[in-house]
Amino acid sequence: MKTGAPFKTFRPAWWLQDGHSQTLWRKYSPPQEVSHRRQRVELPDGDFIDLDWAADIEVENSQDKLCVFILHGLCGSSSSPYVAALQKTLAGNNVASVAMNFRGCSGETNRLARAYHSGVSEDVNDVFKLISEQLPDYKFVFVGYSLGANVLLKWLGELENHPQIAKAVAVSTPFTLADCSRAMLSGLSQVYGKYFVRNLVKDFRKKEEYFSQQDELEQMGIIRDLGKVEQITSIWEFDDQITAPLHGFAGAEDYYTRCSSIGFLNKIQTRTLLIQSSNDPMIPPHALPTQSMLGADVELELTAKGGHVGFICGQQENWLEQRILRFILE
């Protein structure tokens, strides 16, 4: 579908000029009201993932038999403000959407000790296999944010091609995980690192308590073998002690190396738009890919300002949602 003139360049709201204010405004602004219809997907390993379909539009009424599949960021969910904003925008334009909650992010503790991480592309693959079989005549556009964007790009590089995947959008991707983890060890960006660690540790303890209450001795043993989490103060430490061993990696460095999406970009065969900001407080400029690292179907749109999953322009219709919508429909 043609959408007219080229899309306008992002200009931040006058009161949100720096990356931190853009990032925090998006995080703490009142979320859009979106009603969901939940679908539970049983995974091959005995765990589950919950999907939240935007209830304002039935998938059979979606224009051009199109469905947008959304992946949230670290410590996020289908209720995250950026997910709700996109689902609201899509529903208003007669486009169906479904938001996948990574393991343990739907409000219910998952059944296994393992969780989700920046490279958990196998879960996306398992869920999409089911949904694409349920909707064989539909085309899908994938949209990932932050951690979800990294997972998405890694998966697309592994997948190479799929006849039902039309396009993809990755927003504020931490292309090189080690660089982004280090960025949250210093300066004002430490605030984000500490926020994530608090939430990750809280979720870890919640899972430990759940397995104890359920007498899940095997899963409880896996959790306890990882050691105490009270001394963890950074994302790097959490990934080295918890994320890596829990998911089969030798340590944080091994996890970051094997799961960073920057190594998969030149393998992507799906038309893909990368939306990034130069003043993202969590993703340093040297962590961004060069043109030579991109596949022929991958386009990087780099704005001067916008923060991390911010891109707040101060108008009723925010730039990010409209940019994604334009790309989907063009």
C-alpha positions as CSV (number, residue, x, y, z in Angstrom):
1,M,0.0,0.0,0.0
2,K,1.4,3.4,-1.0
3,T,1.4,5.9,1.8
4,G,2.3,9.2,0.1
5,A,5.2,11.5,0.8
6,P,8.4,10.5,2.6
7,F,8.1,10.4,6.4
8,K,9.2,13.4,8.3
9,T,12.4,13.4,10.3
10,F,12.1,13.0,14.1
11,R,12.2,16.2,16.0
12,P,11.9,15.9,19.8
13,A,9.5,17.8,22.0
14,W,11.1,21.1,23.0
15,W,11.1,20.0,26.7
16,L,12.6,16.5,26.0
17,Q,15.9,17.4,24.2
18,D,18.3,14.9,25.9
19,G,18.3,11.2,25.8
20,H,17.5,10.6,29.4
21,S,14.4,12.8,29.4
22,Q,13.1,11.0,26.2
23,T,13.8,7.6,27.8
24,L,12.1,8.4,31.1
25,W,9.1,10.2,29.6
26,R,8.2,7.1,27.6
27,K,8.7,4.9,30.6
28,Y,6.6,6.9,33.1
29,S,4.0,8.5,30.9
30,P,0.4,7.1,31.3
31,P,0.0,4.1,29.1
32,Q,-2.6,3.8,26.4
33,E,-5.7,1.8,27.3
34,V,-5.6,-1.5,25.4
35,S,-7.9,-4.5,25.9
36,H,-6.3,-7.9,25.4
37,R,-7.4,-11.4,24.5
38,R,-4.9,-13.8,26.0
39,Q,-3.7,-17.0,24.4
40,R,-1.4,-19.5,26.1
41,V,1.2,-21.3,24.0
42,E,2.6,-24.6,25.5
43,L,6.3,-24.9,24.7
44,P,8.1,-28.2,23.8
45,D,10.1,-28.1,27.1
46,G,6.9,-28.1,29.2
47,D,6.9,-24.4,29.9
48,F,4.5,-21.8,28.5
49,I,4.4,-18.3,26.9
50,D,1.4,-16.0,27.0
51,L,0.3,-13.9,24.0
52,D,-1.9,-10.8,24.2
53,W,-3.9,-10.0,21.1
54,A,-5.3,-6.5,20.8
55,A,-9.0,-7.1,21.4
56,D,-10.1,-3.9,19.6
57,I,-9.8,-5.6,16.2
58,E,-10.4,-9.2,15.4
59,V,-7.6,-10.8,13.4
60,E,-10.0,-11.8,10.6
61,N,-10.9,-8.1,10.1
62,S,-7.3,-7.0,9.7
63,Q,-6.6,-5.1,6.5
64,D,-4.7,-7.0,3.8
65,K,-4.6,-10.1,6.1
66,L,-1.8,-8.5,8.1
67,C,-0.7,-9.2,11.6
68,V,1.9,-7.4,13.7
69,F,3.9,-9.5,16.1
70,I,5.5,-7.5,19.0
71,L,8.4,-8.3,21.3
72,H,9.0,-6.3,24.4
73,G,12.2,-5.3,26.1
74,L,14.0,-6.3,29.3
75,C,11.7,-6.2,32.4
76,G,8.8,-5.4,30.1
77,S,5.6,-7.0,29.0
78,S,2.6,-6.6,26.8
79,S,1.5,-3.8,29.2
80,S,4.7,-1.7,28.6
81,P,3.8,1.8,27.4
82,Y,5.5,1.4,24.0
83,V,3.7,-1.9,23.3
84,A,0.3,-0.4,24.3
85,A,0.9,2.7,22.1
86,L,1.7,0.6,19.1
87,Q,-1.2,-1.8,19.5
88,K,-3.5,1.2,20.0
89,T,-2.2,2.8,16.8
90,L,-2.5,-0.4,14.8
91,A,-6.0,-1.1,15.9
92,G,-7.0,2.4,14.9
93,N,-5.8,1.6,11.4
94,N,-7.5,-1.8,11.2
95,V,-4.3,-3.8,11.7
96,A,-4.3,-6.8,14.0
97,S,-1.5,-7.3,16.5
98,V,-0.3,-9.7,19.1
99,A,2.3,-9.0,21.8
100,M,4.4,-12.0,23.1
101,N,5.3,-11.9,26.8
102,F,8.6,-13.6,27.3
103,R,8.7,-16.4,29.9
104,G,7.7,-15.1,33.3
105,C,6.6,-11.7,32.0
106,S,2.9,-12.2,31.7
107,G,2.1,-11.8,35.4
108,E,2.5,-15.6,36.0
109,T,5.7,-17.3,37.1
110,N,6.8,-19.8,34.5
111,R,7.2,-23.5,35.3
112,L,10.9,-23.9,34.7
113,A,14.0,-22.4,36.3
114,R,15.1,-21.0,33.0
115,A,13.8,-17.6,31.9
116,Y,14.3,-15.3,28.9
117,H,17.4,-13.4,27.7
118,S,18.7,-11.3,24.8
119,G,19.2,-14.3,22.5
120,V,16.2,-16.5,23.2
121,S,15.2,-16.8,19.6
122,E,14.1,-20.4,19.9
123,D,11.1,-19.2,21.9
124,V,10.1,-16.8,19.2
125,N,10.5,-19.6,16.6
126,D,8.3,-22.0,18.6
127,V,5.5,-19.5,19.1
128,F,5.6,-18.2,15.5
129,K,5.5,-21.7,14.2
130,L,2.1,-22.2,16.0
131,I,0.7,-18.8,15.1
132,S,1.7,-19.0,11.4
133,E,0.0,-22.5,11.2
134,Q,-3.1,-21.0,12.8
135,L,-3.1,-18.1,10.3
136,P,-1.7,-19.7,7.1
137,D,-3.0,-17.0,4.8
138,Y,-1.7,-14.1,6.8
139,K,1.5,-12.0,6.4
140,F,3.4,-11.0,9.5
141,V,5.4,-7.9,10.4
142,F,7.6,-8.3,13.5
143,V,8.4,-5.3,15.8
144,G,10.9,-5.7,18.6
145,Y,12.0,-3.2,21.2
146,S,15.4,-3.2,23.0
147,L,16.0,-6.7,24.2
148,G,13.1,-7.9,22.0
149,A,14.7,-6.2,19.1
150,N,18.0,-8.0,19.6
151,V,16.1,-11.3,19.9
152,L,14.2,-10.5,16.7
153,L,17.3,-9.7,14.6
154,K,19.2,-12.7,15.8
155,W,16.2,-14.9,14.9
156,L,15.8,-13.4,11.5
157,G,19.4,-14.0,10.8
158,E,19.1,-17.6,11.9
159,L,15.9,-18.1,10.0
160,E,17.1,-16.3,6.8
161,N,13.7,-16.4,5.1
162,H,10.0,-17.3,5.8
163,P,7.2,-16.8,3.2
164,Q,4.8,-15.4,5.8
165,I,7.2,-12.8,7.2
166,A,6.8,-9.6,5.2
167,K,8.9,-7.0,7.2
168,A,10.5,-6.3,10.5
169,V,11.2,-3.3,12.7
170,A,13.8,-3.2,15.5
171,V,13.8,-0.2,17.8
172,S,16.7,0.8,20.1
173,T,18.5,-2.5,19.6
174,P,21.5,-3.3,21.9
175,F,23.5,-4.7,18.9
176,T,26.6,-5.5,20.9
177,L,25.5,-6.7,24.3
178,A,28.8,-6.3,26.1
179,D,29.2,-2.6,25.1
180,C,25.6,-1.9,26.3
181,S,26.1,-3.7,29.5
182,R,29.3,-1.7,30.2
183,A,27.5,1.5,29.3
184,M,25.2,1.0,32.3
185,L,28.2,0.8,34.7
186,S,29.0,4.5,34.6
187,G,27.6,8.0,34.6
188,L,23.9,8.6,34.7
189,S,23.3,5.4,32.8
190,Q,24.0,3.5,36.0
191,V,20.4,4.5,37.0
192,Y,19.0,2.2,34.3
193,G,21.4,-0.6,35.2
194,K,20.3,-0.5,38.8
195,Y,16.7,-0.4,37.9
196,F,17.0,-3.5,35.8
197,V,19.0,-5.3,38.4
198,R,16.4,-4.6,41.1
199,N,13.7,-6.0,38.9
200,L,15.6,-9.0,37.8
201,V,16.6,-9.9,41.3
202,K,13.0,-9.4,42.5
203,D,11.8,-11.8,39.7
204,F,14.5,-14.3,40.6
205,R,13.5,-14.3,44.3
206,K,9.8,-14.6,43.3
207,K,10.6,-17.7,41.2
208,E,12.6,-19.2,44.0
209,E,9.7,-18.7,46.4
210,Y,7.2,-20.1,43.9
211,F,9.2,-23.3,43.4
212,S,9.6,-23.7,47.2
213,Q,5.8,-23.4,47.7
214,Q,5.1,-25.9,44.9
215,D,7.7,-28.4,46.1
216,E,9.4,-28.3,42.7
217,L,12.6,-29.8,44.0
218,E,14.4,-30.2,40.7
219,Q,13.8,-26.6,39.6
220,M,14.5,-25.3,43.1
221,G,17.9,-27.1,43.0
222,I,18.8,-25.4,39.7
223,I,17.9,-22.0,41.2
224,R,19.9,-22.6,44.4
225,D,23.0,-23.8,42.6
226,L,23.3,-20.3,41.1
227,G,24.1,-18.9,44.5
228,K,22.8,-15.8,46.4
229,V,21.8,-12.7,44.5
230,E,22.0,-10.2,47.3
231,Q,25.5,-9.1,46.3
232,I,24.7,-8.5,42.6
233,T,24.9,-4.8,41.7
234,S,25.1,-4.7,37.9
235,I,23.6,-6.2,34.7
236,W,27.0,-7.7,34.0
237,E,27.2,-9.5,37.3
238,F,23.6,-10.7,37.0
239,D,24.3,-12.1,33.5
240,D,27.5,-13.7,34.6
241,Q,26.1,-15.4,37.7
242,I,22.5,-16.0,36.7
243,T,21.6,-15.6,33.0
244,A,24.6,-17.3,31.5
245,P,24.7,-20.5,33.5
246,L,20.9,-20.8,33.6
247,H,20.8,-20.8,29.8
248,G,23.9,-22.8,28.8
249,F,26.6,-20.1,28.5
250,A,30.0,-20.2,30.0
251,G,29.6,-16.7,31.5
252,A,28.5,-13.1,30.6
253,E,31.2,-12.7,27.9
254,D,30.2,-15.9,26.2
255,Y,26.5,-15.0,26.4
256,Y,27.1,-11.5,25.0
257,T,29.3,-12.8,22.2
258,R,27.0,-15.5,21.0
259,C,23.7,-13.5,21.3
260,S,24.7,-10.1,20.1
261,S,22.5,-9.4,17.0
262,I,25.3,-7.4,15.3
263,G,26.7,-10.8,14.1
264,F,23.4,-11.7,12.4
265,L,22.5,-8.6,10.5
266,N,24.2,-9.5,7.2
267,K,22.3,-12.8,7.2
268,I,18.8,-11.2,7.3
269,Q,16.8,-11.7,4.2
270,T,13.6,-9.9,5.4
271,R,13.1,-6.2,4.7
272,T,14.0,-4.7,8.0
273,L,14.0,-1.2,9.5
274,L,16.4,-0.4,12.4
275,I,15.4,2.7,14.3
276,Q,18.1,4.1,16.6
277,S,19.0,7.3,18.4
278,S,22.5,8.8,18.7
279,N,21.7,10.0,22.2
280,D,20.4,6.6,23.5
281,P,21.8,6.5,27.1
282,M,22.0,2.7,27.1
283,I,23.5,2.1,23.6
284,P,26.8,3.9,23.0
285,P,27.5,5.1,19.4
286,H,30.4,2.7,19.0
287,A,27.9,-0.2,19.6
288,L,26.0,0.6,16.4
289,P,26.6,-1.3,13.2
290,T,28.4,0.1,10.2
291,Q,26.8,0.0,6.7
292,S,29.0,-2.9,5.7
293,M,27.6,-5.0,8.6
294,L,24.0,-4.7,7.3
295,G,22.4,-7.1,4.9
296,A,21.0,-5.8,1.6
297,D,17.5,-5.8,3.0
298,V,18.3,-4.0,6.2
299,E,18.1,-0.2,6.6
300,L,19.4,1.8,9.6
301,E,17.5,5.0,10.4
302,L,19.6,6.9,12.9
303,T,18.1,10.0,14.6
304,A,20.2,12.7,16.4
305,K,17.8,12.6,19.4
306,G,15.2,10.2,20.8
307,G,16.7,8.4,23.7
308,H,16.0,4.7,24.4
309,V,12.6,3.7,23.0
310,G,11.6,7.3,23.4
311,F,11.1,9.4,20.2
312,I,8.6,11.6,21.8
313,C,7.7,14.6,19.6
314,G,5.1,16.3,21.8
315,Q,2.2,15.8,19.4
316,Q,-0.9,13.7,20.0
317,E,0.4,11.1,17.5
318,N,3.9,10.2,18.5
319,W,6.6,9.9,15.8
320,L,7.7,6.3,16.7
321,E,4.3,4.7,16.3
322,Q,3.6,6.6,13.1
323,R,7.0,5.8,11.7
324,I,6.4,2.1,12.3
325,L,2.9,2.2,10.9
326,R,4.1,4.0,7.8
327,F,6.8,1.3,7.2
328,I,4.3,-1.5,7.8
329,L,1.7,-0.1,5.3
330,E,4.0,1.2,2.5
